[in-house]
Structure formats: structure tokens, C-alpha cells
Amino acid sequence: MVKNNILKSFLYLASFVILFSLTGCLSIPLFDSEINDAQLKTEIKIEELDESSFDDQEILKENISEKIDSYEEIKFTEEIRDPFKPFFLKSSEEQGIQNQLILEKIYSDNENLYVEINFNSSTYKLKQGDQFAKIYQVNVINEDSIVLLKGDELITIYMNEIYYD
């Protein structure tokens, strides 16, 4: 019984030492990795410095400090852009003037329906199928609205409505 207790204690101690040696927690170094100061100095070569290189560096430092001191001369020519405005939208100057269309009147004679459209302060008297302003064509005339064809796009304008295109 005493032998078993001694054997168990020895196994615990041996496993403890092996565990600490494997994890690196053992305070006794297994390899001599210390380098003396004398060895370090002999292995590193110290180069001689050229004093003229210091003069060049001082000149460069003076030039850099002059450039840094002249930061007040920097002027930004571009306007600061609004960060909340999408960058891909054109400004109001780039968009140009929009076309303004107003359906003023719809009337008929015995055979045809006619419309009067105010286009950028010019009045056009048109019937179905007529073109105006080189880009619009009257497609359909209704009782209180018209449908214009602009390329592949259909535009519906109601009576006395201001339509911007």
C-alpha cells in the first residue's frame, strides 16, 4: 500500500514535469540561447558614416520645412460637393432648360378633333397625327387629355396641367 502511494506520487510528479516541459513552462532552459554582449558586438559590423551626407539631409529638411510653411498658398478651385447629393446626377446647369407643355384647349369641327398646346410659350394648333417641336407627335385626343408620343415614350397631359419634360 505504501509502495502504491509512492508509485502514484512519482507518476504524478513525472507527468507534471513532462507536461510543463512540453508546454514550455519549465523554468530550466533546455538549450543555451543566450548571446553575450561581446559576441553581439563582434558579429555586427559598424559602418563608418560620411559627414557630407548629413549636410545634404539638412538641406532637404530645410526645403521640406519651407514647403510645409507655405501651406497657406494652397487654394482649392473646385466647389465642395454636397456629400448627400448623388454624384451621378447632373447639376441644374448641366440639365439645361426643361420643356414645358400645357394642354390649353380641346375642340372640334364637324370632322376632326383639335388641340391647342402651349409649348415653351408658343401655342400649337394640332390634330391627331401632327408633329411639333421635332420630337412630339399627337397620338390620341381624349375629352380632357391627350397622349403624345416622344420616341418610344407615351406622355399623357391633362387639361390645364403643366407638364415638364
N, C-alpha and C positions, 0 to 999 in steps of 0.2 A: 504494500500500500504506500509506503514512504517512497519506494522506488518509482511507483507510478506518478506520484506527485512531483518528484524531482524531474522525471522524464517529461511530464506535461509542461512544467515550468521552463525547462530547457527548450522544448519545441516552440513554446510561445515566444521566448526571447530570441531564438534563431529566426523565426518567421517575422518578428518585429524588425530585426536588423536587416534582413533581406528586403523587406518591404520598404524601409527607409533608404536603403542603398539604391534600389531600383527607381524610386521616385526622386532621388536627388536631394533628399532632406538630411542626408548624413553629413555631419559637420567635418568629417575627416576626408580631405580630398584624395581621390584615387590616383589622380595624375598631377604632376607638378606643373602648373600653368603660370606660375609667377615669373615675371620678367624684371630683372633688376634695372635700375636707372642707368647703370653703366652699360649694360647690354643694349638698351634702347638708344642711347646716345651714339654708340658705335655703329648701329645698324642704319640710322638716319643720317644722311649727308646734309650738311647745312651749306646752302649755296651762297656765294658772295653776291651782294646787291650792288647794282650800278647806281650811283648817286644822281646821274643825269636823268634817269627815268623819273625820279621824284620831281624834278623841275617841270618835266612835261606834264606830270599829273597835276601839279599846282596850277599850271596854265589852263588845263582842261577844267579844273574845278572853278577857276575864275570865270571862264567862258560860260559854264553851266549856271553859275550863280547870277551872271549878268542876264542870261536868258530867263531865268526864273524871276528876277526882279522886274523884268519888262512885261509881266503878265497883264498889266493894265492896258496894253496896246491891243489886246485881242478884242475884236468886235465881231459879233455874230450878225451876219447879213440876212439870215433866214428867220422867218417868223417862227415863234414857238408854236408847235402843233398841239391842238387840244387832244389829250390822251383818250378822251371818251368818244371822240368822233372817229368813225372807221376810216382807215387810211385809203380805202379803195373808192370812196365816194368823191365825186368831183366837187370842187368848190363852186360857189354861186357864180363866180366869174367864168369858170370853165363850162358850166352848164348852159350858159347863154340865155337868151330870152325865150320863154315858152310861148307856144301858140295859144291864143285864147279864142275859143269857139262859143258862140251864143246862138241858140235857136230862137229867132225873134218872132217868126210868123209862119203858119201853115195855111195855105188857101188853095182853092181850085177854080178852074174854069169848067166848062161843061165836059172837057175831055181829059185833062191832066191835073195832078196834084203838084203844087209848087211850094217851095220853102224859101224863106229868107234867112240866111245865116250870116251873122256878123263874125268875120274872121280878122282878128287884129285890127279892129276899127274900120274894116272895109266890108260892105254888105254885098252878098252874092244872092241873086235870084236863080234858083236851080230847080230842076225836076229830076225824077228818078233816072239814074244812069249818068248824070252830068258829073264832070270832074271839076275841081277847083284847087287852087294853090299847089298844083302839080303833084300832090300826094294824097288828096282825099277824093272819094267818089261817093255820091249819094246812092246807097244800096236799097233802103226801104224807107218809105214815108208812112208813118202811122198818124193817128188822130192827134196825139200830144207829144210825139217824139219822132226822131229819125235815127236811122242806123247808117253810119258812114263806114266805108271800107278804106283802111290805110294799110297798104301792103297786104299782109295776111291777117291783120287785126281788125276786129269789128268794134266800133265805138258807138255807143248809144247815148244820145243827147236829148234831154227832155226840154220842154218849153221853158224859156227864160232861165235856164240853167247855164252857169258859166263853167265851161269845161276847159281845163288846161292840158295841153298835150306837148 
